[in-house]
Amino acid sequence: MYSYWAAVFCLPASIIKSIERIMKDFLWSHGSLGSKRAKVAWKDVCLPKSEGGLGIRKVSDVNKSLMTFHIYSIVSGRKSLWVEWIQAHRLRGRSFWDIKVPQSSTWGWRKLLSFRSLVRKFFWKQIGNGESTSLWHDTWCNQCPLSRYISTRNMYQHGFSIFSKVAEVVHNGMWSWPEAWRDLFPVLFQLNPIYIVPNKQDVTLWRSDGGKLMSFSSKQVWEAIRARGQETTWSKIVWSGCNIPRHSFHCWLIFRRKLWTQDRIQKWNYLTSGSMNMMCCLLCQRELESHEHLFFQCSYSSSVLDAIKDKSSMKMVPNKWVDIVGWLLPKATSRSLNSVIGKLLIKATAYFVWQERNYRFFNNQLRPPEVLINIINDNVRLKLLSFNYKDKPHVRKILEDWKLSSVEFFGET
């Protein structure tokens, strides 16, 4: 719903904050408008999945990218009643990049003008006939805009004005700059020759940070202005095409080391460290609970994983998270049945081990490892039932091991 209004109006900061508050509550508080502490900072949640986030786009970035379409409409001269009104009453023949921010204008117009510094460098004019491209204020070469170093006074002294177009200084494919500027602005005399095509309109394009020219789209704007994080090697393990969503979300928290394990709680409550020293793993009652201990060096979780590994091709992989990840990384994008089952089993085991820990912490409910093993196998089996399979001998063998011999096959290759 907010995307529609974000494409029409510049949203006030208070509205953006309220929308994101609802999104945060949905993610961390199950929709209740409480004050539950977030496990991951919102700026990190809003990173793409490949950079360790959830791929949720910040409302402010979405609003800016959608509003930039209005800027594109103005500078490209898109045919619309609104653009014609802006040209007639706001710009009055001047460049959009040149006009000042009038204090007497509406808040929305002033806000739109404030976006210029954010996106101006990405707008590029591809010259056709040169009649709609501002000579001074548009970006049509790497040295633009020329208004950065050529003053208005210099323009008027040599017969130009702020309304001048590129076509006015090109004759027979050659630049016709005033000779007096040769020493003042030598860069102008080093420009490559430009060829004017009389019947071809100038085109407004989007130029990426890498210098690639492309057609304008709000997606390209968002990609250019959004915050960036480091690419992660584990994102394809977490967000593979064949996954159980809640298990993948939990696995994402593990990779970011954001589960509220006892070692993290102890750091937060350092003032009461005397009573915290009595804390220990709720599953094995031995060591202090940590990510490394729970997954899967704890005797309880290790016994569960050992039983689960019998159903996959990872029997020789040590019961350490770092070794398991090392085994999964080469198979992150693989769609082979063994690889898919391995990823499903690891994520399901981690999920239900953490669930068992919480049952014991909050409800004092204890379940033996055999119960968890059966639950994990049942969850993975149900997921495997939703897939389509090719009729191959090794596939039939794996499905028989999972007691899924009744599934339908699609094709032989």
N, C-alpha and C positions, 0 to 999 in steps of 0.2 A: 504493500500500500504506500509506504513512504517513498518508494522509487518514483512513483508518478509525480508526487509533489516536489521531490528533489530535482526532477527534470523541468519543472515549471518555475519554481521560486528558489532564491537563495535562502536556505533554512537558517533561522537564528540559532545561535550557539545553545540557547536553553532548550530548543526543540531537539537539536541533535543529541544533547546530553540525555534528554528524557527517553528518546528512542533507543539509544545505546544502553541505557539503564535497564530497559525492558529486555533487551537481548542478553545482557549479562545475567539478569535474574533467571531467564529461561535456561541459560547454559549451566549456571552454578547452583541455582536454588530451586530447580525443577518448576519454574514459573511463578513461585511465590515471591512477593515483593518484600523480601527480608534483607538482612544484612550479612548473609553468609559470605565468608571470606573466599575470594577467587583463588584458585590454585595456580593460574597462569595470568600474567599481566595482559590487559586487553590489547595493547599494541603488538604483543607476540601472537595472540589469538588471531589477529587480523592479517598476519602474514600468509602468503600462499602455502599450501601444504608442502611443496618442495623446499620451502625455507623454514620448516618447523612449525608452521601455524595451522589453523583450521580452514583457511581460505575464506573466512568471513571478511567482507570489505567494510572498512570504516565508513560510517555514514557521511562524515565530512568529506572524505575523498570521493565518494560516489557523487555527492552533491556538486563538488567542484568539477568533476569530469563531465557530468551532465550539463551543468551550466556553461561549460566551455563550448558546447555545441552552439549556444546562442552567440558567443564570440565568433565562432567559425561562420555562422550565418551572416553576421555583419560584415566581416572582412572579405568573405567570398562573394557577397552580393546575392545571396540566395533569394529567390523570388518568393516573397511573402509580404503580407500587409504590415506585419510588425517591423520587418527590416526596412521597408519603405518609410514607415513613420519615424524610425530611429534615424535614418539618413536625412530626412527632411527637418526634423525638429531637434535632434540631439547633436548630430555631426555637422550638418550644414556644409557639406563638401569637404570637411577636414578628415584626416585619417583617424580611425578608432584609437590607434596607438599614441596619437599626438594630443588629444583633447585633455584638458585638466578635469579634475573631479569637482564639479560644482556643489557647493554646500547646500544650495537651495533645491537640488534635485531629490528624487525619491531615494529611500534607503536601498531598494533593490538595484537601482541603476548605479549608485555609488559602490555597492558591494560587487557588482559585475565588473566595474572598472578596476576595483582593487585586485581582481584575479589576473590582470594583465602582466604584472611582474612575474607571476608564477608560470604562465604558459607562452609568453611572447616568443621566447627563443625557439619554440617548437613549430611555429607557423612559418611556412616557406612559400614564396610566390614563384611559380614556374612561368617564365615569360612566354607569351604567345605574341600578341600585337603590342604589348606593353602599355596599353591605354588605360588599364584599371589598376595598375601597380604604382603606389606612391614611390617616387624617386628617393625620398629622404627617410620615410618612416617604415616602409615594408622591408622584409628580409628577402632579397632575391639573389644575393651572393654572400660569400663568407665574410666580407668586410662590412656588411650591413648590420644595423641601419646606419646610413650615412649621416643622419642627424646627430650621431654621437660626437663627431668631430668637425662638422661643417655647421657653422652658426647660421641663424636666420638672416643676419646682416650680410654674410658672405653670399647667401643665395640671392638676395634682392639686388646686391651690387652688380651681379652678372646676369640679370634678366630672368632669374628663376623665382619661384615662390613656394610656399609650403604646399601648394596644390599641384606642383609639377609631377608629371608622370615619367616613367622610364622611356617611353617612346620619344620624348622631347630631346633626348641627348644621344639618340642613335640615328646615324645617317649612313645608309649603304653598308650596314653591318659593322660600322666603326663608331667608337665613342667620340663625341664632340664636346669635350669638357673645355671650359675657358682656359686659355693658355696661361693666364695669371695664376692658375691653381697648380701648375706643374711643380713648383717648388713648395707650395703650401700643403698640397694633398697629393704627393707622388703615388699613393696607393691607387688612385683613380686611373692613372695612366698605365697601370700594370694589370688592369682587369682584362680577362680574356674577351675576344670579340663576341658580340651577341647578335643573333640573327632574328629579326622581327618577321613574324608571319602575319600578314595583314588580316587574314580571315580566321585566325585562331585566337580564342579568348585566353586570357591569363587564368591560371589554375592555382587555387590555394591548396597546399598539401601540408601534411604533418611530417616533420623531420625528427626522427628519433635521436637519442643521445649518441648513437653510433653513426649518425649521418645518413641513415636510410630514409628515402622519401616514400611516403605511402598515402593512400587516401585517408581522410580524417575519419576517426571513429572514437566514441566515448571510451571504448576499451583501451585504445592506445593512450588516451589522456590519463586514465587511471594508472596504467602501467608506468607512465612517465613520472607521475607525482607521488605515488605511494611510497611508504617507508619500505626499506629493504632489509632482509636478514641474510645470513649465510646459508648457502645451499647445504642440505643435510643428506647424508648417505642412507639414512634409515627410513626416509619418508615413504619410499615405495614398498617397504616391508609392511608398514602400518596401513597404508591406504591402497593396497592391491585391489584389483577388480573383484576378487572373490573373498569377501570378508563378512564378518558379523559386526555391524556398526558399533554396538556398545563395547565389544571386545577390542576393536580397533581404537576407539576413543581412550579406553583404559591403557592400551599399549602406548598410545601417544604420550600419556602422562608419565609412563615409566621411562620412556626415552628422554623426556624433558626433566626427569627426576623431580617430579612435583607431587608425588603421593605423600600424604602426611604420615610418614613413618616416625617411629619414636626418636630416631637420631635427629630428625629435623625439628620435632617438637622440643627436644631437649635444648637445641640452640635458641629457639624462641623464648624458652622459659629459663634462661640461664640464671636468673635471680633466685629461682627455687631449685637449683641443681641438687641440693641435698636430698630432697624427696624423689627427684627424677632418677637418681642413681639406682633405684630399686627396679627400674623398668627393664623388661626383657621380652624376648619374642613370645607372643601369645601362642604360637604353634608348637614350638619345641621347648619353651621355658629355659632356654640356655643363654644365647647371646643377645646383645642389644639389636633391636629390629632396625634394619636398613634396607635399601633397595637391593644391594648385593646379597644380603643374607636371605631375604624373602624369595628372591628369584635367582638361583634356586639352591642355595647352600644350606638352608634350613633342612633338618632331617625330615620334617613333615612334608614340605613342598618338594624336596628331592625324591622322596618315595613316590609321590604322585607323579612327578615327571618321569621317573624310571618306568612306571607302568604305562604311561602314555606313549613313551618312545617306542614301545614294542609294536605300536600301531602305525609307525612311520619308518622312514629310512634314515633316522638320525640316532641309531642306537649307540654309536661310538662317540657322539658329541658329549663333552663334559657338561656337568650340571652347573655351569656358570653363565650368567647373562652375556658377558662379553664373548664367550665361545659360541653360544647359541646364535648371537647376532652375526658373528663371523661366518657361521654356517648358512644363515639365511640370506646374507647380502648378495651372493652370486645368484641366488634363486629369486630375488625380489620381484623381477618382472616375468619370471617363468610361469607359464600356464599349464605345465605338466601336472598330472594328477598328484604325483608324489610331493612336488613342491607346494602345491596348493594345500594339501592335507597337512604338511609340516607347518606352514604358517598358521593355519586354522588351529591346530593343536596347541602350539606355543602360546598364541594369544588367548585361547580359551583357558588354558591351564593357569596363566598369569592372572586372568580375570577372576577365576573361581578360588584361587589361593588367596587373593586379596579379599574376596567376599567372605571366605571362611575366617580370615583375620578379623574382619569387622563384626561378624556374627559373635565371635568370642569377646570382642572388646565392648560391644554395646548391649548384647543380649545374653551373654554368657552361655551361648549354645555351642556345643562341640560335636563335630562330625568326624568319624574316622576317615582315613585316606580313601578307603574303598568307595565310600559314598561320593566323594568328589570325582573319583576316576569314572564312575558310572555316569555322573552328570555331564562331565566333559565329553565323554564318548557319545552320549545321546545328543548333545548340542551340535557336535561336529557331524554326526550322522544325519541329522535333520537338514543341516546346511548342504550336505552332499546330495541329498535328495532333490534339491532345487536346481542342480546343474544338468546340462546336456552333455552326453558322452559320445565319443566315437567308438565304434565297435572294433576294439583291438584286444588281442589276447592278454597283454599285461594290464589293461584297464579292467577287463573282466576279473582277473585274478585279484586285483586290489579291491574291487567292489564286493567280491565274494568274502574277502577277509572282513569287510565292514557289514556283512549281511545285507547287501544291497543288490543282490543278483536279479531282483525283479524290475530294475529300472529299465526304461526304454532307451534304445540307442538310435543315434541319428547319423547315418552314413557309415562308410567303412574306412574312410581316410581322414 
